Amino acid sequence: MPALTTAPALTAARQALKRYYGYDNFRPMQGDIIQSILSGQDTVVLMPTGGGKSVCFQIPAVVSEGVCVVVSPLIALMKDQVEALKANGIVAAYINSSVSQSESTDITRAALSGHLKLLYVSPEKMLSDGFLQFLTRVNVSMFAIDEAHCISSWGHDFRPEYTQLGVLRQHFPSTPIIALTATADRLTQRDIKTQLNLHEPRVFLSSFDRPNINLVVRPGQDRLGQILDFIGRHPHDAGIIYCLSRKTCETVAQKLQQKGIKAGYYHAGMTPNQRAEAQEKFLQDDLQVIVATIAFGMGID
């Protein structure tokens, strides 16, 4: 992507923010991050969930020529983001195992014609035979690596396929890459920069203080009763119950189900397909409550 002149680019970005999202101004750091990527700079963004990470690549995608290719680890996350983009009038699509061959063909044609602004793919699809070769025929404006902490073996969300995404730099040496995550310690940050072969990336670290979250400590003599009481006071809300062990997750979920609550569980002892199914049910409101270990939480606002 050719670097855009700073002032006109930021003006176009603000106009796009107003047109597609209805906001007059960017949140703190968003403008600087967008300026970085529009100038052609590799960029790393560490920002809490709900902090507006997606806007940091979606706005540059809209105001740039070509297609922004987004790597996302979960089908449910792709669906959510693409549906939200379409609702805002932005042309976006995803290709993954849930998409038929004919749909995939239509999407690739849209990408080749320049009609598409954002294309979401799984890391497996990105690395599959022929897809990288296909992308060399597309005018790719930038790559966005969402949930970039999946690249690090230090984290519980480690995805081996993410470690192979460094090939993007080999095939697209001048295309900027933006890596985004809500959770990355120093070792994970180093892994992101190294394994993606980022060139002198600008790193943006937002405050992780969440004033909208209240922490309350209560004696746990009747934990299940307290949980049921809390859920009863929030009948139309969804929530996560974190437990220390896998067995406790399953036990609590079962007890909630017995009380008529749509509950499921999520932990690292489940198969990848089982975890993906549980997460998708929660994101689609088929579950009101999910009982989980700290393995759960990626992409949840």
Legacy VTK file of the C-alpha trace (Angstrom):
# vtk DataFile Version 3.0
C-alpha trace
ASCII
DATASET POLYDATA
POINTS 301 float
0.000 0.000 0.000
1.507 3.344 -0.957
1.887 5.677 2.022
-0.795 8.338 2.207
-0.038 11.968 3.002
-0.761 12.440 6.708
-3.170 15.405 6.796
-5.442 14.390 3.883
-5.389 10.773 5.084
-6.507 11.689 8.604
-9.211 13.958 7.203
-10.494 11.089 5.065
-10.294 8.764 8.074
-12.383 11.106 10.239
-14.937 11.468 7.448
-15.152 7.675 7.195
-15.549 7.407 10.974
-18.500 9.788 10.842
-20.060 8.206 7.761
-19.803 4.550 8.755
-19.735 4.621 12.556
-21.496 7.874 13.423
-18.679 9.274 15.595
-17.081 12.697 15.204
-13.762 11.886 16.878
-11.501 8.938 17.434
-10.903 7.455 20.857
-7.489 8.067 22.441
-4.671 6.500 20.383
-6.928 5.446 17.490
-5.945 8.436 15.363
-2.217 7.824 15.901
-2.594 4.126 15.131
-4.534 4.854 11.941
-1.925 7.433 10.928
0.805 4.823 11.455
-0.817 2.205 9.247
-1.797 4.729 6.558
1.828 5.862 6.383
2.786 2.282 5.494
4.314 1.459 8.890
4.104 -1.979 10.487
2.114 -1.499 13.685
1.435 -3.415 16.908
-1.639 -2.494 18.964
-2.269 -3.620 22.541
-5.689 -2.413 23.613
-8.290 -3.872 25.991
-11.360 -5.687 24.715
-13.981 -3.130 23.781
-11.321 -0.447 23.362
-11.879 -0.004 19.636
-9.132 -2.146 18.098
-11.171 -3.095 15.043
-11.638 0.535 13.983
-7.838 0.843 13.856
-7.695 -1.329 10.723
-11.254 -1.012 9.417
-11.023 2.746 8.861
-7.652 2.531 7.024
-9.161 -0.259 4.919
-12.097 1.924 3.910
-10.007 4.954 2.909
-7.278 2.972 1.103
-7.315 1.477 -2.356
-7.438 -2.303 -2.356
-8.459 -5.020 0.073
-7.495 -5.327 3.736
-6.979 -9.021 4.525
-7.794 -9.830 8.148
-6.581 -13.004 9.857
-9.002 -14.035 12.602
-8.841 -17.259 14.649
-12.544 -18.007 15.163
-15.428 -18.363 12.716
-17.818 -16.711 15.173
-15.604 -13.626 15.424
-15.407 -13.321 11.639
-19.182 -13.557 11.298
-19.765 -10.941 13.986
-17.339 -8.426 12.497
-18.432 -8.917 8.880
-22.114 -8.602 9.786
-21.371 -5.392 11.714
-19.379 -3.983 8.780
-22.156 -4.775 6.310
-24.698 -3.162 8.626
-22.567 0.002 8.483
-22.473 -0.054 4.686
-18.930 -1.416 4.294
-18.327 -4.188 1.744
-16.785 -7.097 3.652
-16.742 -10.895 3.505
-15.125 -13.928 5.078
-13.841 -17.225 3.744
-13.712 -20.196 6.098
-14.990 -23.760 6.411
-18.602 -22.550 6.761
-18.572 -20.920 3.299
-19.636 -22.960 0.256
-17.441 -23.299 -2.817
-19.749 -21.122 -4.914
-19.830 -18.420 -2.223
-16.049 -18.552 -1.966
-15.761 -18.115 -5.740
-18.004 -15.039 -5.639
-15.938 -13.557 -2.803
-12.627 -14.104 -4.581
-14.038 -12.437 -7.697
-15.112 -9.445 -5.597
-11.608 -9.232 -4.145
-9.994 -9.374 -7.588
-12.332 -6.705 -8.959
-11.558 -4.324 -6.096
-15.172 -4.311 -4.923
-14.286 -5.770 -1.521
-12.752 -3.616 1.238
-12.149 -6.231 3.954
-11.663 -9.977 3.600
-11.550 -12.099 6.765
-9.819 -15.487 6.680
-8.635 -18.066 9.180
-4.880 -18.635 9.548
-5.385 -22.093 8.054
-7.010 -20.600 4.957
-4.291 -17.979 4.654
-1.633 -20.696 4.608
-3.525 -23.136 2.386
-2.304 -24.167 -1.031
-3.031 -21.549 -3.629
-4.461 -18.838 -1.371
-1.240 -16.859 -0.974
-0.739 -17.181 -4.716
-4.279 -15.875 -5.230
-3.533 -12.868 -3.002
-0.593 -11.895 -5.207
-3.223 -11.142 -7.888
-5.208 -8.948 -5.483
-4.441 -5.334 -4.622
-3.859 -5.949 -0.895
-3.807 -2.660 1.022
-2.710 -4.150 4.360
-2.807 -7.250 6.531
-4.477 -7.160 9.942
-3.579 -9.967 12.339
-6.355 -10.037 14.928
-5.858 -11.759 18.305
-2.136 -11.672 17.549
-1.230 -13.163 20.946
-2.201 -16.538 19.407
1.269 -16.460 17.833
3.029 -17.005 21.157
3.503 -20.422 22.723
3.595 -18.639 26.104
-0.169 -18.036 26.015
-3.155 -20.344 26.516
-4.611 -19.257 23.149
-1.566 -20.488 21.191
-2.367 -21.415 17.591
0.545 -23.077 15.736
-0.699 -21.742 12.378
-0.139 -18.180 13.588
3.607 -18.855 13.842
3.704 -19.435 10.069
2.213 -16.047 9.177
5.720 -14.638 8.787
5.457 -15.809 5.164
3.278 -12.758 4.517
6.336 -10.536 4.734
8.147 -12.740 2.208
5.313 -12.575 -0.321
4.332 -8.956 0.389
7.506 -7.136 1.482
6.058 -3.627 1.134
2.521 -4.241 2.437
2.007 -2.958 5.996
0.968 -5.369 8.721
-0.997 -4.379 11.806
-1.065 -6.874 14.690
-3.723 -6.410 17.357
-4.348 -8.029 20.732
-5.933 -7.357 24.089
-3.414 -9.454 25.974
0.333 -9.553 25.476
3.169 -9.478 27.995
6.700 -8.552 26.939
7.561 -12.057 25.771
4.406 -12.239 23.671
5.065 -8.781 22.209
8.531 -9.939 21.203
7.115 -13.087 19.606
4.564 -11.051 17.635
7.233 -8.734 16.226
9.730 -11.505 15.505
7.498 -14.221 14.075
5.541 -11.851 11.844
8.836 -10.418 10.548
7.633 -6.891 11.282
9.939 -4.110 10.122
10.629 -1.540 12.859
6.993 -1.613 14.001
5.403 1.196 15.963
3.961 -0.200 19.190
0.863 1.329 20.800
0.035 0.269 24.356
-3.283 1.489 25.726
-4.291 1.640 29.372
-5.980 -1.542 30.533
-7.867 0.192 33.315
-11.551 -0.675 32.879
-13.651 1.807 34.874
-16.841 0.100 33.688
-15.880 -3.107 35.518
-16.643 -3.443 39.231
-14.868 -5.977 41.430
-16.836 -7.240 44.426
-15.629 -9.834 46.952
-18.224 -11.798 48.904
-18.012 -14.754 51.314
-18.634 -17.986 49.429
-20.769 -20.018 51.826
-23.537 -20.474 49.225
-21.826 -19.897 45.907
-24.447 -21.499 43.693
-27.199 -19.587 45.460
-25.325 -16.313 44.974
-24.781 -17.097 41.287
-28.445 -17.943 40.752
-29.498 -14.776 42.571
-27.196 -12.659 40.395
-28.442 -14.252 37.178
-32.008 -13.758 38.353
-31.361 -10.031 38.754
-29.940 -9.845 35.203
-32.369 -12.002 33.190
-31.610 -10.362 29.844
-27.812 -10.185 30.200
-25.125 -12.683 29.221
-22.223 -13.503 31.500
-19.107 -15.552 32.139
-18.426 -17.506 35.331
-14.733 -18.257 35.794
-13.658 -21.340 37.758
-10.244 -22.678 38.726
-10.688 -26.233 37.430
-12.177 -27.920 34.390
-14.287 -30.236 36.545
-15.802 -27.301 38.443
-16.730 -25.651 35.131
-18.662 -28.717 34.036
-20.314 -29.181 37.444
-21.467 -25.560 37.751
-22.767 -25.517 34.163
-24.736 -28.707 34.805
-26.290 -27.279 37.988
-27.296 -24.100 36.153
-28.870 -26.167 33.373
-30.880 -28.056 36.003
-32.263 -24.685 37.121
-33.429 -23.907 33.591
-30.558 -21.585 32.666
-29.022 -21.847 29.196
-25.462 -22.570 30.314
-22.428 -24.200 28.762
-18.795 -24.704 29.700
-15.410 -24.030 28.110
-11.927 -25.214 29.061
-8.675 -26.380 27.494
-9.560 -30.051 27.989
-12.185 -29.858 25.253
-11.422 -30.508 21.590
-10.925 -27.449 19.341
-14.290 -28.145 17.682
-16.041 -28.389 21.053
-14.508 -25.100 22.211
-15.404 -23.367 18.946
-18.988 -24.644 19.186
-19.344 -23.407 22.784
-17.925 -19.994 21.910
-20.140 -19.633 18.856
-23.254 -20.528 20.869
-22.349 -17.865 23.430
-21.668 -15.206 20.792
-24.959 -15.991 19.060
-26.915 -15.795 22.353
-27.797 -19.495 22.324
-26.171 -19.590 25.769
-26.840 -17.004 28.453
-23.988 -18.154 30.676
-20.696 -19.837 29.941
-18.690 -21.366 32.790
-15.005 -21.334 31.927
-11.393 -21.401 32.930
-9.136 -18.523 31.899
-8.801 -20.253 28.505
-11.995 -18.414 27.513
-12.462 -14.778 26.608
-10.910 -14.135 23.192
-13.010 -11.711 21.175
-15.684 -11.304 23.834
-16.792 -7.714 24.494
LINES 1 302
301 0 1 2 3 4 5 6 7 8 9 10 11 12 13 14 15 16 17 18 19 20 21 22 23 24 25 26 27 28 29 30 31 32 33 34 35 36 37 38 39 40 41 42 43 44 45 46 47 48 49 50 51 52 53 54 55 56 57 58 59 60 61 62 63 64 65 66 67 68 69 70 71 72 73 74 75 76 77 78 79 80 81 82 83 84 85 86 87 88 89 90 91 92 93 94 95 96 97 98 99 100 101 102 103 104 105 106 107 108 109 110 111 112 113 114 115 116 117 118 119 120 121 122 123 124 125 126 127 128 129 130 131 132 133 134 135 136 137 138 139 140 141 142 143 144 145 146 147 148 149 150 151 152 153 154 155 156 157 158 159 160 161 162 163 164 165 166 167 168 169 170 171 172 173 174 175 176 177 178 179 180 181 182 183 184 185 186 187 188 189 190 191 192 193 194 195 196 197 198 199 200 201 202 203 204 205 206 207 208 209 210 211 212 213 214 215 216 217 218 219 220 221 222 223 224 225 226 227 228 229 230 231 232 233 234 235 236 237 238 239 240 241 242 243 244 245 246 247 248 249 250 251 252 253 254 255 256 257 258 259 260 261 262 263 264 265 266 267 268 269 270 271 272 273 274 275 276 277 278 279 280 281 282 283 284 285 286 287 288 289 290 291 292 293 294 295 296 297 298 299 300
